[in-house]
Amino acid sequence: MNRLKAVLAEQNKTNKWLAEKLKKNETTISRWCTNETQPSVTNLVAIAKLLGVDVKELLKTTIK
């Protein structure tokens, strides 16, 4: 599971903005944000670079 929706909101960025930057369809970004599907590791790294965050910030922890 990812935190993409939360991180985008924290930075006042939109799905449309991310779609344009990654040259992806807005539907794809929306599916990532709702955790319907997950971005590849390559895409996660690209997203982290665009947002200026560590990839770990885009992922939900599995440790409780």
Secondary structure, 3 states (H helix, E strand, C coil): CECHHHHHHHCCCCHHHHHHHHCCCHHHHHHHHCCCCCCCHHHHHHHHHHHCCCHHHHECCCCC
